[in-house]
Amino acid sequence: MKDLFLSIRRGDAEDAPSRQQKSGRAAATTKDSGLQSVQCADCGVSVPSSFSTRFGEKGKEHKCELCASYSAVGENDPCGRGRDMAAHSLVAVIPELSGTDLNLLHWAMAAAMEHPTERERATQVSQRLQARIFDAKSGYGSMKSAAYGQAMRFLSDGEYAMRDVTELRMVFSPALMRDLQGTMGDVHAAFADCDRWDSLTQETRRRMTEGPGEAEAK
């Protein structure tokens, strides 16, 4: 599976979000909002089609807002949803988790934080992730995603291609995740049970690599 790396829009790169997106408020009022879901091409999470961001050739791929933000680091509203992603994201050093797995964990935490008996456990995990941003500040000079986006804009094409961001991940604020979760309805309800996070993540990975099982395909 392709992983996520801190990137910015450069020229006409295919792996960048479309600049023409409906606002989140407008999309939420459409009749099919929340009914038809699509799978994020990166982390595999299901999101309502009206809240996905199109990528790739002719916009054939769908991505959730978290994964889309990796392709436009430091931009305030890369998906045109009216959410300031730069203000609600920080950079952390978390080499043991891929960017895709970390984003799936963010969605899981958001679902669990809405559950009265799982909220405390999910909050503890969120706090541990937030603590990792200080490694980025001490090792790279900043924890702000906008600073990384600005720095990459000064790189030549060769320097940009050789940038070493393999251990850097984006950590999104609990406030942002609450806002996003509010648009998802019951799409991620299974993740509200923290004890199921590992098995659900493995199942998501299986579907991404092998496709739906026989029961799902029927």
CYANA upper distance limits for C-alpha pairs under 8 A (distance plus 0.5 A):
  1 MET  CA     42 ASP  CA      8.49
  1 MET  CA    209 THR  CA      8.01
  2 LYS  CA     42 ASP  CA      7.65
  3 ASP  CA     42 ASP  CA      7.86
  3 ASP  CA     98 SER  CA      7.11
  3 ASP  CA     99 GLY  CA      6.75
  3 ASP  CA    100 THR  CA      6.73
  4 LEU  CA     42 ASP  CA      8.24
  4 LEU  CA     67 CYS  CA      7.86
  4 LEU  CA     70 TYR  CA      7.05
  4 LEU  CA     98 SER  CA      7.92
  4 LEU  CA     99 GLY  CA      5.67
  4 LEU  CA    100 THR  CA      6.85
  5 PHE  CA     70 TYR  CA      6.81
  5 PHE  CA     71 SER  CA      8.21
  5 PHE  CA     99 GLY  CA      7.76
  5 PHE  CA    165 VAL  CA      6.98
  5 PHE  CA    166 THR  CA      7.12
  5 PHE  CA    168 LEU  CA      8.08
  5 PHE  CA    169 ARG  CA      8.12
  6 LEU  CA     70 TYR  CA      5.66
  6 LEU  CA     71 SER  CA      7.06
  6 LEU  CA     72 ALA  CA      8.39
  6 LEU  CA     73 VAL  CA      6.77
  6 LEU  CA    165 VAL  CA      6.99
  6 LEU  CA    168 LEU  CA      7.88
  6 LEU  CA    169 ARG  CA      7.98
  7 SER  CA     70 TYR  CA      6.35
  7 SER  CA     71 SER  CA      5.20
  7 SER  CA     72 ALA  CA      6.42
  7 SER  CA     73 VAL  CA      6.40
  7 SER  CA    149 GLY  CA      7.94
  7 SER  CA    152 MET  CA      8.31
  8 ILE  CA     16 ALA  CA      8.38
  8 ILE  CA     70 TYR  CA      8.19
  8 ILE  CA     71 SER  CA      5.79
  8 ILE  CA     72 ALA  CA      4.87
  8 ILE  CA     73 VAL  CA      6.07
  8 ILE  CA    149 GLY  CA      6.85
  8 ILE  CA    152 MET  CA      7.72
  8 ILE  CA    153 ARG  CA      8.14
  9 ARG  CA     13 ALA  CA      7.23
  9 ARG  CA     16 ALA  CA      6.62
  9 ARG  CA     71 SER  CA      7.17
  9 ARG  CA     72 ALA  CA      6.28
 14 GLU  CA     55 PHE  CA      7.34
 14 GLU  CA     56 GLY  CA      5.47
 14 GLU  CA     57 GLU  CA      6.90
 15 ASP  CA     55 PHE  CA      6.50
 15 ASP  CA     56 GLY  CA      6.06
 15 ASP  CA     71 SER  CA      7.36
 16 ALA  CA     55 PHE  CA      6.66
 16 ALA  CA     56 GLY  CA      7.97
 16 ALA  CA     68 ALA  CA      7.98
 16 ALA  CA     71 SER  CA      6.02
 16 ALA  CA     72 ALA  CA      7.48
 17 PRO  CA     53 THR  CA      6.84
 17 PRO  CA     54 ARG  CA      6.68
 17 PRO  CA     55 PHE  CA      6.00
 17 PRO  CA     68 ALA  CA      6.89
 17 PRO  CA     71 SER  CA      7.75
 17 PRO  CA     72 ALA  CA      8.23
 17 PRO  CA     78 PRO  CA      7.49
 17 PRO  CA     79 CYS  CA      7.01
 18 SER  CA     53 THR  CA      7.63
 18 SER  CA     54 ARG  CA      6.74
 18 SER  CA     55 PHE  CA      7.20
 18 SER  CA     59 GLY  CA      8.30
 18 SER  CA     79 CYS  CA      7.77
 19 ARG  CA     78 PRO  CA      7.84
 19 ARG  CA     79 CYS  CA      7.49
 19 ARG  CA     80 GLY  CA      7.66
 20 GLN  CA     80 GLY  CA      7.61
 21 GLN  CA     53 THR  CA      8.11
 21 GLN  CA     79 CYS  CA      6.79
 21 GLN  CA     80 GLY  CA      5.71
 21 GLN  CA     81 ARG  CA      7.68
 22 LYS  CA     26 ALA  CA      6.93
 22 LYS  CA     27 ALA  CA      6.72
 22 LYS  CA     80 GLY  CA      6.90
 22 LYS  CA     81 ARG  CA      7.09
 23 SER  CA     27 ALA  CA      6.67
 23 SER  CA     80 GLY  CA      6.18
 23 SER  CA     81 ARG  CA      4.69
 23 SER  CA     82 GLY  CA      6.50
 24 GLY  CA     28 ALA  CA      6.60
 24 GLY  CA     51 PHE  CA      7.40
 24 GLY  CA     80 GLY  CA      8.24
 24 GLY  CA     81 ARG  CA      4.96
 24 GLY  CA     82 GLY  CA      6.99
 25 ARG  CA     29 THR  CA      7.37
 25 ARG  CA     81 ARG  CA      8.04
 26 ALA  CA     30 THR  CA      7.61
 27 ALA  CA     33 SER  CA      7.29
 27 ALA  CA     50 SER  CA      6.17
 27 ALA  CA     51 PHE  CA      7.47
 28 ALA  CA     33 SER  CA      6.23
 28 ALA  CA     50 SER  CA      8.01
 28 ALA  CA    183 THR  CA      7.90
 29 THR  CA     33 SER  CA      7.38
 32 ASP  CA     36 GLN  CA      6.90
 32 ASP  CA     50 SER  CA      8.33
 33 SER  CA     48 PRO  CA      6.83
 33 SER  CA     49 SER  CA      7.84
 33 SER  CA     50 SER  CA      6.45
 34 GLY  CA     47 VAL  CA      8.39
 34 GLY  CA     48 PRO  CA      5.35
 34 GLY  CA     49 SER  CA      8.03
 34 GLY  CA     50 SER  CA      8.19
 34 GLY  CA    183 THR  CA      8.44
 34 GLY  CA    184 MET  CA      7.22
 34 GLY  CA    185 GLY  CA      7.54
 35 LEU  CA     48 PRO  CA      7.23
 36 GLN  CA     48 PRO  CA      6.25
 36 GLN  CA     49 SER  CA      6.42
 37 SER  CA     46 SER  CA      6.51
 37 SER  CA     47 VAL  CA      5.72
 37 SER  CA     48 PRO  CA      4.61
 37 SER  CA     49 SER  CA      5.55
 38 VAL  CA     46 SER  CA      5.98
 38 VAL  CA     47 VAL  CA      6.09
 38 VAL  CA     48 PRO  CA      6.67
 38 VAL  CA     49 SER  CA      5.95
 38 VAL  CA     52 SER  CA      8.08
 38 VAL  CA     62 HIS  CA      7.54
 39 GLN  CA     44 GLY  CA      5.89
 39 GLN  CA     45 VAL  CA      6.11
 39 GLN  CA     46 SER  CA      5.01
 39 GLN  CA     47 VAL  CA      6.92
 39 GLN  CA     62 HIS  CA      7.33
 39 GLN  CA     63 LYS  CA      7.89
 40 CYS  CA     44 GLY  CA      5.17
 40 CYS  CA     45 VAL  CA      5.92
 40 CYS  CA     46 SER  CA      6.75
 40 CYS  CA     47 VAL  CA      7.71
 40 CYS  CA     52 SER  CA      8.15
 40 CYS  CA     61 GLU  CA      8.34
 40 CYS  CA     62 HIS  CA      5.89
 40 CYS  CA     63 LYS  CA      4.76
 40 CYS  CA     64 CYS  CA      5.99
 41 ALA  CA     61 GLU  CA      6.70
 41 ALA  CA     62 HIS  CA      6.30
 41 ALA  CA     63 LYS  CA      6.05
 42 ASP  CA     63 LYS  CA      7.15
 42 ASP  CA     67 CYS  CA      7.15
 42 ASP  CA    100 THR  CA      6.60
 43 CYS  CA     67 CYS  CA      7.66
 43 CYS  CA    100 THR  CA      5.03
 43 CYS  CA    101 ASP  CA      6.97
 43 CYS  CA    103 ASN  CA      7.05
 43 CYS  CA    104 LEU  CA      6.40
 44 GLY  CA    104 LEU  CA      8.15
 44 GLY  CA    204 THR  CA      6.60
 44 GLY  CA    205 ARG  CA      7.73
 44 GLY  CA    208 MET  CA      6.89
 45 VAL  CA     64 CYS  CA      8.06
 45 VAL  CA    104 LEU  CA      7.10
 45 VAL  CA    107 TRP  CA      8.40
 45 VAL  CA    204 THR  CA      8.00
 46 SER  CA    187 VAL  CA      7.27
 46 SER  CA    188 HIS  CA      8.13
 47 VAL  CA     51 PHE  CA      7.09
 47 VAL  CA     52 SER  CA      6.98
 47 VAL  CA     64 CYS  CA      7.26
 47 VAL  CA    184 MET  CA      7.14
 47 VAL  CA    187 VAL  CA      7.54
 48 PRO  CA     52 SER  CA      7.16
 48 PRO  CA    184 MET  CA      7.31
 51 PHE  CA     64 CYS  CA      7.88
 51 PHE  CA     65 GLU  CA      8.40
 52 SER  CA     62 HIS  CA      6.20
 52 SER  CA     63 LYS  CA      6.00
 52 SER  CA     64 CYS  CA      5.72
 52 SER  CA     65 GLU  CA      7.34
 53 THR  CA     62 HIS  CA      5.95
 53 THR  CA     63 LYS  CA      5.66
 53 THR  CA     64 CYS  CA      6.81
 53 THR  CA     65 GLU  CA      7.31
 53 THR  CA     68 ALA  CA      7.48
 53 THR  CA     79 CYS  CA      7.03
 54 ARG  CA     59 GLY  CA      5.19
 54 ARG  CA     60 LYS  CA      7.02
 54 ARG  CA     61 GLU  CA      5.99
 54 ARG  CA     62 HIS  CA      5.21
 54 ARG  CA     63 LYS  CA      6.89
 55 PHE  CA     59 GLY  CA      5.11
 55 PHE  CA     60 LYS  CA      6.87
 55 PHE  CA     61 GLU  CA      5.49
 55 PHE  CA     62 HIS  CA      6.65
 55 PHE  CA     63 LYS  CA      7.67
 56 GLY  CA     60 LYS  CA      6.59
 56 GLY  CA     61 GLU  CA      6.38
 57 GLU  CA     61 GLU  CA      8.47
 63 LYS  CA     67 CYS  CA      6.67
 63 LYS  CA     68 ALA  CA      6.40
 64 CYS  CA     68 ALA  CA      6.62
 65 GLU  CA     69 SER  CA      6.59
 65 GLU  CA     79 CYS  CA      7.35
 66 LEU  CA     70 TYR  CA      7.68
 66 LEU  CA    103 ASN  CA      6.95
 67 CYS  CA     71 SER  CA      8.11
 67 CYS  CA    100 THR  CA      7.79
 67 CYS  CA    103 ASN  CA      7.48
 68 ALA  CA     72 ALA  CA      7.64
 68 ALA  CA     78 PRO  CA      8.28
 68 ALA  CA     79 CYS  CA      7.91
 69 SER  CA     73 VAL  CA      6.35
 69 SER  CA     78 PRO  CA      7.16
 69 SER  CA     79 CYS  CA      8.36
 69 SER  CA     85 MET  CA      7.82
 70 TYR  CA    170 MET  CA      8.13
 72 ALA  CA     78 PRO  CA      6.73
 72 ALA  CA    149 GLY  CA      8.08
 73 VAL  CA     86 ALA  CA      7.85
 73 VAL  CA    145 SER  CA      6.59
 73 VAL  CA    146 ALA  CA      7.17
 73 VAL  CA    148 TYR  CA      7.59
 73 VAL  CA    149 GLY  CA      5.60
 74 GLY  CA     85 MET  CA      8.18
 74 GLY  CA     86 ALA  CA      5.55
 74 GLY  CA    145 SER  CA      5.42
 74 GLY  CA    146 ALA  CA      4.12
 74 GLY  CA    147 ALA  CA      7.42
 74 GLY  CA    148 TYR  CA      7.31
 74 GLY  CA    149 GLY  CA      5.24
 74 GLY  CA    150 GLN  CA      7.69
 75 GLU  CA     84 ASP  CA      8.45
 75 GLU  CA     85 MET  CA      7.50
 75 GLU  CA     86 ALA  CA      6.27
 75 GLU  CA    146 ALA  CA      7.33
 75 GLU  CA    149 GLY  CA      8.03
 76 ASN  CA     83 ARG  CA      7.90
 76 ASN  CA     84 ASP  CA      5.12
 76 ASN  CA     85 MET  CA      5.87
 76 ASN  CA     86 ALA  CA      5.44
 76 ASN  CA     87 ALA  CA      7.59
 77 ASP  CA     81 ARG  CA      7.15
 77 ASP  CA     82 GLY  CA      6.75
 77 ASP  CA     83 ARG  CA      6.19
 77 ASP  CA     84 ASP  CA      5.64
 77 ASP  CA     85 MET  CA      6.35
 77 ASP  CA     86 ALA  CA      8.05
 78 PRO  CA     85 MET  CA      8.06
 84 ASP  CA     88 HIS  CA      7.01
 85 MET  CA     89 SER  CA      6.53
 86 ALA  CA     90 LEU  CA      8.22
 86 ALA  CA    144 LYS  CA      8.36
 86 ALA  CA    145 SER  CA      6.54
 86 ALA  CA    146 ALA  CA      6.54
 88 HIS  CA    172 PHE  CA      6.25
 88 HIS  CA    173 SER  CA      5.71
 88 HIS  CA    175 ALA  CA      8.25
 88 HIS  CA    176 LEU  CA      6.74
 89 SER  CA    144 LYS  CA      7.83
 89 SER  CA    145 SER  CA      6.88
 89 SER  CA    170 MET  CA      6.74
 89 SER  CA    171 VAL  CA      6.00
 89 SER  CA    172 PHE  CA      4.87
 89 SER  CA    173 SER  CA      6.53
 90 LEU  CA    133 ILE  CA      7.25
 90 LEU  CA    143 MET  CA      5.96
 90 LEU  CA    144 LYS  CA      5.52
 90 LEU  CA    145 SER  CA      5.82
 90 LEU  CA    170 MET  CA      6.19
 90 LEU  CA    171 VAL  CA      5.77
 90 LEU  CA    172 PHE  CA      7.01
 91 VAL  CA    133 ILE  CA      6.33
 91 VAL  CA    136 ALA  CA      6.96
 91 VAL  CA    142 SER  CA      8.46
 91 VAL  CA    143 MET  CA      5.38
 91 VAL  CA    144 LYS  CA      6.56
 91 VAL  CA    145 SER  CA      6.23
 91 VAL  CA    168 LEU  CA      7.00
 91 VAL  CA    169 ARG  CA      6.15
 91 VAL  CA    170 MET  CA      5.19
 91 VAL  CA    171 VAL  CA      6.51
 92 ALA  CA    129 LEU  CA      8.46
 92 ALA  CA    130 GLN  CA      8.35
 92 ALA  CA    132 ARG  CA      5.84
 92 ALA  CA    133 ILE  CA      4.47
 92 ALA  CA    134 PHE  CA      7.56
 92 ALA  CA    135 ASP  CA      7.01
 92 ALA  CA    136 ALA  CA      5.63
 92 ALA  CA    143 MET  CA      7.14
 92 ALA  CA    168 LEU  CA      6.18
 92 ALA  CA    169 ARG  CA      5.83
 92 ALA  CA    170 MET  CA      6.70
 92 ALA  CA    171 VAL  CA      7.07
 93 VAL  CA    132 ARG  CA      6.63
 93 VAL  CA    133 ILE  CA      7.02
 93 VAL  CA    135 ASP  CA      6.36
 93 VAL  CA    136 ALA  CA      5.99
 93 VAL  CA    167 GLU  CA      6.10
 93 VAL  CA    168 LEU  CA      5.30
 93 VAL  CA    169 ARG  CA      6.72
 94 ILE  CA    132 ARG  CA      7.54
 94 ILE  CA    167 GLU  CA      6.38
 94 ILE  CA    168 LEU  CA      6.70
 94 ILE  CA    169 ARG  CA      6.71
 95 PRO  CA    166 THR  CA      7.84
 95 PRO  CA    167 GLU  CA      4.90
 95 PRO  CA    168 LEU  CA      7.40
 95 PRO  CA    169 ARG  CA      8.47
 97 LEU  CA    101 ASP  CA      6.72
 97 LEU  CA    102 LEU  CA      6.57
 98 SER  CA    102 LEU  CA      6.61
 98 SER  CA    169 ARG  CA      8.38
 99 GLY  CA    103 ASN  CA      6.67
 99 GLY  CA    169 ARG  CA      6.41
 99 GLY  CA    170 MET  CA      8.10
100 THR  CA    104 LEU  CA      6.80
101 ASP  CA    105 LEU  CA      6.65
101 ASP  CA    201 THR  CA      8.23
102 LEU  CA    106 HIS  CA      6.74
102 LEU  CA    169 ARG  CA      8.42
103 ASN  CA    107 TRP  CA      6.97
104 LEU  CA    108 ALA  CA      6.76
104 LEU  CA    201 THR  CA      7.95
105 LEU  CA    109 MET  CA      6.58
105 LEU  CA    197 TRP  CA      8.39
106 HIS  CA    110 ALA  CA      6.70
106 HIS  CA    172 PHE  CA      8.03
106 HIS  CA    177 MET  CA      7.86
107 TRP  CA    111 ALA  CA      6.89
107 TRP  CA    177 MET  CA      7.81
107 TRP  CA    181 GLN  CA      8.15
107 TRP  CA    188 HIS  CA      8.03
107 TRP  CA    191 PHE  CA      8.41
108 ALA  CA    112 ALA  CA      6.71
108 ALA  CA    188 HIS  CA      7.76
108 ALA  CA    191 PHE  CA      5.43
108 ALA  CA    192 ALA  CA      7.12
108 ALA  CA    194 CYS  CA      8.35
108 ALA  CA    197 TRP  CA      7.54
109 MET  CA    113 MET  CA      6.47
109 MET  CA    122 ALA  CA      5.77
109 MET  CA    123 THR  CA      8.05
109 MET  CA    125 VAL  CA      8.30
109 MET  CA    126 SER  CA      7.77
109 MET  CA    191 PHE  CA      8.14
109 MET  CA    192 ALA  CA      8.00
110 ALA  CA    114 GLU  CA      7.33
110 ALA  CA    122 ALA  CA      8.44
110 ALA  CA    174 PRO  CA      7.91
110 ALA  CA    177 MET  CA      6.04
110 ALA  CA    178 ARG  CA      6.57
110 ALA  CA    181 GLN  CA      6.62
111 ALA  CA    115 HIS  CA      7.55
111 ALA  CA    181 GLN  CA      7.27
111 ALA  CA    188 HIS  CA      6.71
111 ALA  CA    189 ALA  CA      6.81
111 ALA  CA    191 PHE  CA      6.39
111 ALA  CA    192 ALA  CA      5.33
112 ALA  CA    118 GLU  CA      5.99
112 ALA  CA    119 ARG  CA      6.12
112 ALA  CA    122 ALA  CA      6.44
112 ALA  CA    191 PHE  CA      6.89
112 ALA  CA    192 ALA  CA      4.29
112 ALA  CA    193 ASP  CA      6.89
112 ALA  CA    194 CYS  CA      7.26
113 MET  CA    118 GLU  CA      7.00
113 MET  CA    119 ARG  CA      4.65
113 MET  CA    120 GLU  CA      7.95
113 MET  CA    122 ALA  CA      6.38
113 MET  CA    123 THR  CA      7.35
113 MET  CA    192 ALA  CA      7.91
114 GLU  CA    118 GLU  CA      8.44
114 GLU  CA    119 ARG  CA      6.95
114 GLU  CA    192 ALA  CA      7.94
115 HIS  CA    119 ARG  CA      6.12
115 HIS  CA    192 ALA  CA      6.67
118 GLU  CA    122 ALA  CA      6.80
118 GLU  CA    192 ALA  CA      7.38
118 GLU  CA    193 ASP  CA      7.17
118 GLU  CA    194 CYS  CA      7.18
119 ARG  CA    123 THR  CA      6.55
120 GLU  CA    124 GLN  CA      6.79
121 ARG  CA    125 VAL  CA      7.02
121 ARG  CA    194 CYS  CA      8.00
122 ALA  CA    126 SER  CA      6.76
122 ALA  CA    194 CYS  CA      7.77
123 THR  CA    127 GLN  CA      6.67
124 GLN  CA    128 ARG  CA      6.84
125 VAL  CA    129 LEU  CA      6.93
126 SER  CA    130 GLN  CA      6.76
126 SER  CA    174 PRO  CA      8.01
127 GLN  CA    131 ALA  CA      6.74
128 ARG  CA    132 ARG  CA      7.33
129 LEU  CA    133 ILE  CA      7.95
129 LEU  CA    171 VAL  CA      7.49
130 GLN  CA    171 VAL  CA      7.37
132 ARG  CA    136 ALA  CA      7.91
133 ILE  CA    137 LYS  CA      7.15
133 ILE  CA    143 MET  CA      6.35
133 ILE  CA    171 VAL  CA      8.37
134 PHE  CA    138 SER  CA      6.74
134 PHE  CA    143 MET  CA      7.42
135 ASP  CA    139 GLY  CA      6.38
136 ALA  CA    140 TYR  CA      5.80
136 ALA  CA    141 GLY  CA      7.33
136 ALA  CA    142 SER  CA      6.69
136 ALA  CA    143 MET  CA      5.99
136 ALA  CA    168 LEU  CA      8.20
137 LYS  CA    141 GLY  CA      5.12
137 LYS  CA    142 SER  CA      4.65
137 LYS  CA    143 MET  CA      5.44
138 SER  CA    142 SER  CA      7.86
142 SER  CA    147 ALA  CA      7.34
142 SER  CA    148 TYR  CA      8.34
143 MET  CA    147 ALA  CA      8.31
144 LYS  CA    148 TYR  CA      7.46
145 SER  CA    149 GLY  CA      6.84
145 SER  CA    170 MET  CA      8.19
146 ALA  CA    150 GLN  CA      6.62
147 ALA  CA    151 ALA  CA      6.61
148 TYR  CA    152 MET  CA      6.71
149 GLY  CA    153 ARG  CA      7.01
150 GLN  CA    154 PHE  CA      7.57
151 ALA  CA    155 LEU  CA      7.65
152 MET  CA    160 TYR  CA      7.20
155 LEU  CA    159 GLU  CA      5.97
155 LEU  CA    160 TYR  CA      5.95
156 SER  CA    160 TYR  CA      6.45
157 ASP  CA    161 ALA  CA      6.67
158 GLY  CA    162 MET  CA      6.88
159 GLU  CA    163 ARG  CA      6.57
172 PHE  CA    176 LEU  CA      7.28
172 PHE  CA    177 MET  CA      7.64
173 SER  CA    177 MET  CA      6.96
174 PRO  CA    178 ARG  CA      6.63
175 ALA  CA    179 ASP  CA      6.85
176 LEU  CA    180 LEU  CA      6.71
177 MET  CA    181 GLN  CA      6.34
178 ARG  CA    182 GLY  CA      6.65
179 ASP  CA    183 THR  CA      7.56
180 LEU  CA    184 MET  CA      7.33
181 GLN  CA    185 GLY  CA      7.56
184 MET  CA    188 HIS  CA      7.88
188 HIS  CA    192 ALA  CA      7.91
190 ALA  CA    196 ARG  CA      8.29
191 PHE  CA    196 ARG  CA      7.24
191 PHE  CA    197 TRP  CA      6.64
191 PHE  CA    200 LEU  CA      7.93
193 ASP  CA    197 TRP  CA      7.57
196 ARG  CA    200 LEU  CA      6.43
197 TRP  CA    201 THR  CA      6.48
198 ASP  CA    202 GLN  CA      6.74
199 SER  CA    203 GLU  CA      6.66
200 LEU  CA    204 THR  CA      6.61
201 THR  CA    205 ARG  CA      6.71
202 GLN  CA    206 ARG  CA      6.67
203 GLU  CA    207 ARG  CA      6.78
204 THR  CA    208 MET  CA      6.76
205 ARG  CA    209 THR  CA      6.85
206 ARG  CA    210 GLU  CA      6.16
206 ARG  CA    211 GLY  CA      7.60
207 ARG  CA    211 GLY  CA      4.92
207 ARG  CA    212 PRO  CA      5.80
207 ARG  CA    213 GLY  CA      8.08
212 PRO  CA    216 GLU  CA      6.06
212 PRO  CA    217 ALA  CA      6.33
213 GLY  CA    217 ALA  CA      6.58
214 GLU  CA    218 LYS  CA      6.97
